Amino acid sequence: MTGILTRLTWWQRVVFWLIIAAGGALLTVEAFSSPSVYGAVGLVLCGVLPSAALFSRNLTEGAVAGIGTLSIVFTIVCATVLPGHLDNTFGLFELIGLACLSVRVLLAFPAWRAAGLCVLLGIAATTLPLRLEDLDPQLTPAMAFFIAVVLGFVQLLGLVMRLHDRTRTDSFQLSRQAQRLEYARDLHDFVAHHVTAIVVQTQAVRFATGSGQLPDPAVLDKMLDGIEKAGSQALTSMRTMVDVLRDDNAPMHPHQALTLMVNDLATSFTGPPVSTNVDPAIADLDLPTSTVDAARHVVQEALTNVLRHATHVTQVTINATSRGAEVEISVTNDGQANDNGLPKGGFGLVGLAERVESAGGSLTAGPAGRGWTVTALLPSSGA
């Protein structure tokens, strides 16, 4: 009970204790209304146990079955062995406790076990009128039916709560899965883009220094500068990733215009020369954040694949054109497949297709002449 109270506000605690006081008063009245001590003890015991089970942290199926069985046994004793020990109450407090306990059973236990326990508690609740001594035999079925209807309604509420809890759990799991996929794509983009640039440029330095002739200092300095820049970008990206993991409201990338985003990626690319061509119709258009973000990853992944999978590349072209209600982003290179020792398989295009589709677009990739083209169609408006 202490754990429950710590999660309540002050006014909820006041209401909680008022309900406890009202229940205790009702149980006391029922106990004193019994003409015998045996009946009073039985009413108190059968009334307290269901309520105590409601606040138990480790409720077991055996405990619930024992409570239901004890209630039925007391009813049989009152009706047969000790007639006359109850004359004006059959245990209203116990009835309320059994109804509430059936709701917790529906929430706490697997479906089939919960169904069996609810049937047992239902039998215990509907047979309570048999404890009364002077009850009209014609009135007993009516009272049992009324109790069954009320109990059925309460258990229906429990089923609704169980369904809501299951739906909420499933939604939470789905959101976590979607979040993990998003983080996996971002982590792949960071590692693939920046680390690939570091590896390729390191291979170029080793090739240049391993040829037996010292390279031109200016050329070597440019290569090392590219490695340093790629390493700094990798650190910045990983720092951004950590910020997002710590704070879900932190943006992965600041919102940029499409032209600025394309130019930044083209300028920071450490491979072959990159030319950009952005349609004036969309150059200053305020595109949705999801579209710009997806376009950023399309361009970044395509440029990374140039370093990883192509050779003899003389030109890379980034085009952004308007296609009615859509924007077409394409990255084309004129190279050939290479074998530079980098891993060939991966999840780059798979994750990229998932990202583009989540933004409402579509992705295609394939040969274009002797090179390769990656094309994405993305919506130009939020609708």
One Martini backbone bead per residue (centre of mass of N, CA, C, O) as a GRO file, in nm:
protein
  383
    1MET     BB    1   0.054   0.064  -0.016
    2THR     BB    2   0.293   0.258  -0.016
    3GLY     BB    3   0.343   0.256  -0.326
    4ILE     BB    4   0.071   0.387  -0.398
    5LEU     BB    5   0.087   0.656  -0.231
    6THR     BB    6   0.348   0.774  -0.372
    7ARG     BB    7   0.169   0.814  -0.659
    8LEU     BB    8   0.002   1.028  -0.510
    9THR     BB    9  -0.173   1.283  -0.449
   10TRP     BB   10  -0.316   1.452  -0.198
   11TRP     BB   11  -0.614   1.420  -0.297
   12GLN     BB   12  -0.594   1.117  -0.357
   13ARG     BB   13  -0.535   1.037  -0.065
   14VAL     BB   14  -0.796   1.139   0.055
   15VAL     BB   15  -0.983   0.960  -0.113
   16PHE     BB   16  -0.860   0.692  -0.029
   17TRP     BB   17  -0.919   0.718   0.282
   18LEU     BB   18  -1.224   0.752   0.251
   19ILE     BB   19  -1.275   0.475   0.128
   20ILE     BB   20  -1.156   0.311   0.359
   21ALA     BB   21  -1.348   0.421   0.575
   22ALA     BB   22  -1.613   0.333   0.441
   23GLY     BB   23  -1.544   0.032   0.431
   24GLY     BB   24  -1.501  -0.005   0.735
   25ALA     BB   25  -1.785   0.085   0.818
   26LEU     BB   26  -1.943  -0.130   0.659
   27LEU     BB   27  -1.809  -0.378   0.797
   28THR     BB   28  -1.892  -0.306   1.084
   29VAL     BB   29  -2.197  -0.309   1.042
   30GLU     BB   30  -2.212  -0.603   0.945
   31ALA     BB   31  -2.092  -0.735   1.196
   32PHE     BB   32  -2.306  -0.613   1.409
   33SER     BB   33  -2.564  -0.737   1.250
   34SER     BB   34  -2.485  -0.998   1.357
   35PRO     BB   35  -2.623  -1.246   1.581
   36SER     BB   36  -2.324  -1.363   1.562
   37VAL     BB   37  -1.991  -1.433   1.591
   38TYR     BB   38  -1.952  -1.617   1.346
   39GLY     BB   39  -2.067  -1.424   1.134
   40ALA     BB   40  -1.875  -1.186   1.189
   41VAL     BB   41  -1.608  -1.330   1.133
   42GLY     BB   42  -1.678  -1.418   0.843
   43LEU     BB   43  -1.727  -1.136   0.722
   44VAL     BB   44  -1.449  -1.013   0.785
   45LEU     BB   45  -1.269  -1.223   0.647
   46CYS     BB   46  -1.415  -1.217   0.358
   47GLY     BB   47  -1.371  -0.898   0.329
   48VAL     BB   48  -1.057  -0.853   0.367
   49LEU     BB   49  -0.910  -1.038   0.163
   50PRO     BB   50  -0.979  -0.900  -0.113
   51SER     BB   51  -0.865  -0.620  -0.030
   52ALA     BB   52  -0.576  -0.715   0.032
   53ALA     BB   53  -0.517  -0.828  -0.257
   54LEU     BB   54  -0.524  -0.553  -0.408
   55PHE     BB   55  -0.245  -0.452  -0.234
   56SER     BB   56  -0.077  -0.667  -0.352
   57ARG     BB   57   0.223  -0.719  -0.515
   58ASN     BB   58   0.210  -1.061  -0.493
   59LEU     BB   59  -0.011  -1.193  -0.672
   60THR     BB   60  -0.170  -1.506  -0.670
   61GLU     BB   61  -0.356  -1.768  -0.779
   62GLY     BB   62  -0.388  -1.913  -0.506
   63ALA     BB   63  -0.505  -1.673  -0.349
   64VAL     BB   64  -0.758  -1.633  -0.522
   65ALA     BB   65  -0.869  -1.918  -0.494
   66GLY     BB   66  -0.890  -1.908  -0.182
   67ILE     BB   67  -1.091  -1.675  -0.162
   68GLY     BB   68  -1.320  -1.802  -0.328
   69THR     BB   69  -1.346  -2.063  -0.160
   70LEU     BB   70  -1.406  -1.934   0.117
   71SER     BB   71  -1.667  -1.797   0.032
   72ILE     BB   72  -1.822  -2.056  -0.045
   73VAL     BB   73  -1.793  -2.204   0.226
   74PHE     BB   74  -1.939  -1.988   0.399
   75THR     BB   75  -2.205  -2.013   0.249
   76ILE     BB   76  -2.257  -2.313   0.313
   77VAL     BB   77  -2.251  -2.284   0.621
   78CYS     BB   78  -2.483  -2.075   0.646
   79ALA     BB   79  -2.702  -2.268   0.487
   80THR     BB   80  -2.648  -2.539   0.679
   81VAL     BB   81  -2.487  -2.550   0.955
   82LEU     BB   82  -2.549  -2.214   1.031
   83PRO     BB   83  -2.837  -2.122   1.077
   84GLY     BB   84  -2.902  -1.774   1.156
   85HIS     BB   85  -2.625  -1.588   1.133
   86LEU     BB   86  -2.786  -1.444   0.892
   87ASP     BB   87  -3.047  -1.175   0.827
   88ASN     BB   88  -2.939  -0.869   0.673
   89THR     BB   89  -2.655  -0.985   0.555
   90PHE     BB   90  -2.404  -1.107   0.301
   91GLY     BB   91  -2.168  -0.900   0.198
   92LEU     BB   92  -2.101  -0.614   0.049
   93PHE     BB   93  -1.798  -0.574   0.084
   94GLU     BB   94  -1.721  -0.844  -0.047
   95LEU     BB   95  -1.845  -0.789  -0.324
   96ILE     BB   96  -1.664  -0.550  -0.395
   97GLY     BB   97  -1.396  -0.705  -0.365
   98LEU     BB   98  -1.450  -0.924  -0.583
   99ALA     BB   99  -1.488  -0.729  -0.820
  100CYS     BB  100  -1.205  -0.592  -0.801
  101LEU     BB  101  -1.037  -0.855  -0.814
  102SER     BB  102  -1.125  -0.937  -1.104
  103VAL     BB  103  -0.981  -0.700  -1.241
  104ARG     BB  104  -0.693  -0.769  -1.151
  105VAL     BB  105  -0.686  -1.047  -1.277
  106LEU     BB  106  -0.716  -0.946  -1.575
  107LEU     BB  107  -0.437  -0.777  -1.554
  108ALA     BB  108  -0.224  -1.008  -1.424
  109PHE     BB  109  -0.319  -1.253  -1.601
  110PRO     BB  110  -0.360  -1.481  -1.805
  111ALA     BB  111  -0.633  -1.546  -1.980
  112TRP     BB  112  -0.719  -1.837  -1.886
  113ARG     BB  113  -0.666  -1.796  -1.582
  114ALA     BB  114  -0.846  -1.549  -1.548
  115ALA     BB  115  -1.109  -1.689  -1.630
  116GLY     BB  116  -1.117  -1.901  -1.402
  117LEU     BB  117  -1.107  -1.699  -1.163
  118CYS     BB  118  -1.363  -1.538  -1.244
  119VAL     BB  119  -1.557  -1.773  -1.213
  120LEU     BB  120  -1.507  -1.820  -0.913
  121LEU     BB  121  -1.582  -1.530  -0.820
  122GLY     BB  122  -1.868  -1.539  -0.943
  123ILE     BB  123  -1.978  -1.766  -0.767
  124ALA     BB  124  -1.924  -1.628  -0.495
  125ALA     BB  125  -2.108  -1.376  -0.553
  126THR     BB  126  -2.391  -1.515  -0.646
  127THR     BB  127  -2.410  -1.688  -0.356
  128LEU     BB  128  -2.448  -1.484  -0.118
  129PRO     BB  129  -2.769  -1.487  -0.064
  130LEU     BB  130  -2.763  -1.777   0.087
  131ARG     BB  131  -2.696  -1.660   0.381
  132LEU     BB  132  -2.976  -1.591   0.419
  133GLU     BB  133  -3.246  -1.684   0.610
  134ASP     BB  134  -3.525  -1.498   0.512
  135LEU     BB  135  -3.520  -1.548   0.216
  136ASP     BB  136  -3.686  -1.545  -0.063
  137PRO     BB  137  -3.687  -1.792  -0.298
  138GLN     BB  138  -3.773  -1.590  -0.537
  139LEU     BB  139  -3.535  -1.373  -0.479
  140THR     BB  140  -3.265  -1.515  -0.522
  141PRO     BB  141  -3.239  -1.522  -0.837
  142ALA     BB  142  -3.256  -1.212  -0.871
  143MET     BB  143  -3.001  -1.143  -0.709
  144ALA     BB  144  -2.805  -1.318  -0.869
  145PHE     BB  145  -2.855  -1.176  -1.141
  146PHE     BB  146  -2.775  -0.892  -1.056
  147ILE     BB  147  -2.487  -0.961  -0.971
  148ALA     BB  148  -2.400  -1.078  -1.246
  149VAL     BB  149  -2.436  -0.817  -1.408
  150VAL     BB  150  -2.247  -0.637  -1.247
  151LEU     BB  151  -1.999  -0.820  -1.270
  152GLY     BB  152  -1.989  -0.824  -1.579
  153PHE     BB  153  -1.940  -0.520  -1.609
  154VAL     BB  154  -1.678  -0.507  -1.449
  155GLN     BB  155  -1.524  -0.716  -1.628
  156LEU     BB  156  -1.551  -0.550  -1.885
  157LEU     BB  157  -1.375  -0.321  -1.783
  158GLY     BB  158  -1.127  -0.502  -1.746
  159LEU     BB  159  -1.097  -0.574  -2.047
  160VAL     BB  160  -1.055  -0.287  -2.145
  161MET     BB  161  -0.802  -0.237  -1.974
  162ARG     BB  162  -0.640  -0.468  -2.097
  163LEU     BB  163  -0.649  -0.366  -2.390
  164HIS     BB  164  -0.522  -0.092  -2.333
  165ASP     BB  165  -0.256  -0.203  -2.217
  166ARG     BB  166  -0.176  -0.363  -2.469
  167THR     BB  167  -0.177  -0.126  -2.668
  168ARG     BB  168   0.033   0.043  -2.519
  169THR     BB  169   0.260  -0.165  -2.530
  170ASP     BB  170   0.271  -0.193  -2.837
  171SER     BB  171   0.325   0.104  -2.896
  172PHE     BB  172   0.590   0.117  -2.739
  173GLN     BB  173   0.738  -0.100  -2.904
  174LEU     BB  174   0.709   0.037  -3.179
  175SER     BB  175   0.853   0.300  -3.103
  176ARG     BB  176   1.120   0.163  -3.028
  177GLN     BB  177   1.172   0.034  -3.300
  178ALA     BB  178   1.171   0.297  -3.464
  179GLN     BB  179   1.401   0.425  -3.303
  180ARG     BB  180   1.617   0.211  -3.362
  181LEU     BB  181   1.612   0.247  -3.669
  182GLU     BB  182   1.692   0.543  -3.670
  183TYR     BB  183   1.962   0.507  -3.525
  184ALA     BB  184   2.081   0.303  -3.724
  185ARG     BB  185   2.085   0.491  -3.968
  186ASP     BB  186   2.255   0.719  -3.846
  187LEU     BB  187   2.499   0.548  -3.771
  188HIS     BB  188   2.558   0.454  -4.057
  189ASP     BB  189   2.601   0.730  -4.184
  190PHE     BB  190   2.836   0.817  -4.013
  191VAL     BB  191   3.029   0.581  -4.059
  192ALA     BB  192   3.023   0.557  -4.369
  193HIS     BB  193   3.106   0.845  -4.448
  194HIS     BB  194   3.351   0.928  -4.265
  195VAL     BB  195   3.516   0.663  -4.245
  196THR     BB  196   3.547   0.617  -4.545
  197ALA     BB  197   3.709   0.872  -4.597
  198ILE     BB  198   3.945   0.792  -4.417
  199VAL     BB  199   4.023   0.526  -4.556
  200VAL     BB  200   4.068   0.629  -4.845
  201GLN     BB  201   4.284   0.845  -4.772
  202THR     BB  202   4.480   0.651  -4.638
  203GLN     BB  203   4.530   0.482  -4.892
  204ALA     BB  204   4.648   0.716  -5.055
  205VAL     BB  205   4.891   0.771  -4.870
  206ARG     BB  206   5.016   0.487  -4.885
  207PHE     BB  207   5.052   0.488  -5.190
  208ALA     BB  208   5.230   0.741  -5.208
  209THR     BB  209   5.456   0.639  -4.995
  210GLY     BB  210   5.493   0.335  -5.137
  211SER     BB  211   5.640   0.415  -5.425
  212GLY     BB  212   5.939   0.550  -5.332
  213GLN     BB  213   5.813   0.842  -5.340
  214LEU     BB  214   5.783   1.145  -5.242
  215PRO     BB  215   5.543   1.347  -5.205
  216ASP     BB  216   5.402   1.624  -5.232
  217PRO     BB  217   5.348   1.828  -4.973
  218ALA     BB  218   5.080   1.949  -5.068
  219VAL     BB  219   4.937   1.682  -5.123
  220LEU     BB  220   4.975   1.557  -4.843
  221ASP     BB  221   4.834   1.784  -4.687
  222LYS     BB  222   4.558   1.745  -4.825
  223MET     BB  223   4.511   1.456  -4.728
  224LEU     BB  224   4.535   1.511  -4.423
  225ASP     BB  225   4.312   1.723  -4.419
  226GLY     BB  226   4.087   1.527  -4.499
  227ILE     BB  227   4.115   1.341  -4.253
  228GLU     BB  228   4.069   1.558  -4.039
  229LYS     BB  229   3.789   1.645  -4.136
  230ALA     BB  230   3.649   1.367  -4.115
  231GLY     BB  231   3.704   1.329  -3.813
  232SER     BB  232   3.552   1.582  -3.717
  233GLN     BB  233   3.278   1.501  -3.837
  234ALA     BB  234   3.249   1.240  -3.676
  235LEU     BB  235   3.249   1.371  -3.396
  236THR     BB  236   3.007   1.557  -3.444
  237SER     BB  237   2.802   1.336  -3.511
  238MET     BB  238   2.832   1.175  -3.245
  239ARG     BB  239   2.751   1.411  -3.063
  240THR     BB  240   2.469   1.439  -3.182
  241MET     BB  241   2.377   1.152  -3.115
  242VAL     BB  242   2.403   1.181  -2.808
  243ASP     BB  243   2.202   1.414  -2.778
  244VAL     BB  244   1.957   1.253  -2.882
  245LEU     BB  245   1.971   1.026  -2.667
  246ARG     BB  246   1.930   1.233  -2.428
  247ASP     BB  247   1.740   1.412  -2.637
  248ASP     BB  248   1.453   1.393  -2.827
  249ASN     BB  249   1.444   1.717  -2.905
  250ALA     BB  250   1.694   1.692  -3.054
  251PRO     BB  251   1.835   1.769  -3.341
  252MET     BB  252   2.010   1.613  -3.590
  253HIS     BB  253   1.939   1.856  -3.788
  254PRO     BB  254   1.943   2.145  -3.917
  255HIS     BB  255   1.745   2.347  -4.083
  256GLN     BB  256   1.754   2.356  -4.444
  257ALA     BB  257   1.803   2.442  -4.739
  258LEU     BB  258   1.848   2.265  -5.016
  259THR     BB  259   2.088   2.417  -5.141
  260LEU     BB  260   2.267   2.428  -4.886
  261MET     BB  261   2.284   2.127  -4.837
  262VAL     BB  262   2.413   2.043  -5.107
  263ASN     BB  263   2.664   2.229  -5.089
  264ASP     BB  264   2.783   2.114  -4.829
  265LEU     BB  265   2.824   1.821  -4.928
  266ALA     BB  266   2.999   1.892  -5.177
  267THR     BB  267   3.229   2.042  -5.023
  268SER     BB  268   3.292   1.797  -4.807
  269PHE     BB  269   3.386   1.625  -5.028
  270THR     BB  270   3.678   1.395  -5.080
  271GLY     BB  271   3.644   1.335  -5.370
  272PRO     BB  272   3.537   1.391  -5.642
  273PRO     BB  273   3.396   1.605  -5.829
  274VAL     BB  274   3.116   1.832  -5.762
  275SER     BB  275   2.801   1.890  -5.908
  276THR     BB  276   2.532   2.132  -5.909
  277ASN     BB  277   2.155   2.114  -5.963
  278VAL     BB  278   1.912   2.356  -5.893
  279ASP     BB  279   1.600   2.427  -5.915
  280PRO     BB  280   1.452   2.736  -5.903
  281ALA     BB  281   1.163   2.632  -5.809
  282ILE     BB  282   1.321   2.504  -5.526
  283ALA     BB  283   1.544   2.678  -5.396
  284ASP     BB  284   1.324   2.868  -5.205
  285LEU     BB  285   1.171   2.638  -5.092
  286ASP     BB  286   0.967   2.533  -4.819
  287LEU     BB  287   1.045   2.247  -4.707
  288PRO     BB  288   1.010   1.980  -4.549
  289THR     BB  289   1.197   1.833  -4.312
  290SER     BB  290   1.171   1.539  -4.416
  291THR     BB  291   1.272   1.598  -4.702
  292VAL     BB  292   1.550   1.720  -4.637
  293ASP     BB  293   1.652   1.481  -4.470
  294ALA     BB  294   1.626   1.267  -4.691
  295ALA     BB  295   1.805   1.414  -4.899
  296ARG     BB  296   2.060   1.413  -4.734
  297HIS     BB  297   2.088   1.096  -4.721
  298VAL     BB  298   2.099   1.045  -5.019
  299VAL     BB  299   2.354   1.207  -5.082
  300GLN     BB  300   2.541   1.082  -4.869
  301GLU     BB  301   2.518   0.784  -4.962
  302ALA     BB  302   2.607   0.826  -5.256
  303LEU     BB  303   2.889   0.943  -5.189
  304THR     BB  304   2.987   0.701  -5.027
  305ASN     BB  305   2.961   0.492  -5.265
  306VAL     BB  306   3.182   0.615  -5.436
  307LEU     BB  307   3.413   0.537  -5.237
  308ARG     BB  308   3.341   0.225  -5.207
  309HIS     BB  309   3.235   0.131  -5.536
  310ALA     BB  310   3.428   0.330  -5.704
  311THR     BB  311   3.602   0.399  -6.017
  312HIS     BB  312   3.704   0.633  -6.230
  313VAL     BB  313   3.606   0.910  -6.120
  314THR     BB  314   3.527   1.241  -6.262
  315GLN     BB  315   3.206   1.268  -6.187
  316VAL     BB  316   2.960   1.439  -5.980
  317THR     BB  317   2.595   1.458  -5.974
  318ILE     BB  318   2.358   1.699  -5.849
  319ASN     BB  319   2.000   1.676  -5.861
  320ALA     BB  320   1.723   1.926  -5.846
  321THR     BB  321   1.380   1.872  -5.919
  322SER     BB  322   1.067   1.936  -6.045
  323ARG     BB  323   0.750   1.716  -5.991
  324GLY     BB  324   0.532   1.899  -5.900
  325ALA     BB  325   0.460   1.751  -5.586
  326GLU     BB  326   0.768   1.689  -5.640
  327VAL     BB  327   1.106   1.587  -5.558
  328GLU     BB  328   1.408   1.539  -5.738
  329ILE     BB  329   1.680   1.328  -5.633
  330SER     BB  330   2.010   1.308  -5.784
  331VAL     BB  331   2.296   1.073  -5.809
  332THR     BB  332   2.582   1.087  -6.031
  333ASN     BB  333   2.818   0.858  -6.175
  334ASP     BB  334   3.120   0.759  -6.397
  335GLY     BB  335   3.195   0.489  -6.280
  336GLN     BB  336   3.336   0.193  -6.141
  337ALA     BB  337   3.380  -0.090  -6.010
  338ASN     BB  338   3.545  -0.190  -5.710
  339ASP     BB  339   3.852  -0.312  -5.506
  340ASN     BB  340   3.934  -0.174  -5.179
  341GLY     BB  341   3.841  -0.366  -4.918
  342LEU     BB  342   3.564  -0.294  -4.872
  343PRO     BB  343   3.264  -0.346  -4.782
  344LYS     BB  344   2.980  -0.448  -4.979
  345GLY     BB  345   2.783  -0.496  -4.774
  346GLY     BB  346   2.454  -0.379  -4.643
  347PHE     BB  347   2.218  -0.103  -4.516
  348GLY     BB  348   2.203   0.155  -4.686
  349LEU     BB  349   1.964   0.124  -4.899
  350VAL     BB  350   1.761   0.014  -4.702
  351GLY     BB  351   1.755   0.254  -4.504
  352LEU     BB  352   1.700   0.467  -4.722
  353ALA     BB  353   1.425   0.359  -4.815
  354GLU     BB  354   1.289   0.387  -4.539
  355ARG     BB  355   1.328   0.692  -4.511
  356VAL     BB  356   1.181   0.781  -4.771
  357GLU     BB  357   0.908   0.643  -4.709
  358SER     BB  358   0.858   0.798  -4.435
  359ALA     BB  359   0.842   1.076  -4.620
  360GLY     BB  360   0.665   0.985  -4.892
  361GLY     BB  361   0.857   0.824  -5.084
  362SER     BB  362   1.102   0.719  -5.337
  363LEU     BB  363   1.345   0.460  -5.442
  364THR     BB  364   1.625   0.451  -5.676
  365ALA     BB  365   1.875   0.210  -5.814
  366GLY     BB  366   2.127   0.230  -6.084
  367PRO     BB  367   2.232   0.216  -6.382
  368ALA     BB  368   2.423   0.483  -6.581
  369GLY     BB  369   2.565   0.359  -6.807
  370ARG     BB  370   2.886   0.350  -6.651
  371GLY     BB  371   2.732   0.415  -6.397
  372TRP     BB  372   2.550   0.571  -6.118
  373THR     BB  373   2.206   0.596  -5.977
  374VAL     BB  374   2.034   0.802  -5.733
  375THR     BB  375   1.674   0.816  -5.669
  376ALA     BB  376   1.439   1.064  -5.534
  377LEU     BB  377   1.098   1.093  -5.430
  378LEU     BB  378   0.959   1.392  -5.289
  379PRO     BB  379   0.775   1.586  -5.106
  380SER     BB  380   0.687   1.948  -5.125
  381SER     BB  381   0.475   1.886  -4.894
  382GLY     BB  382   0.306   1.802  -4.610
  383ALA     BB  383   0.061   1.661  -4.768
   0.00000   0.00000   0.00000
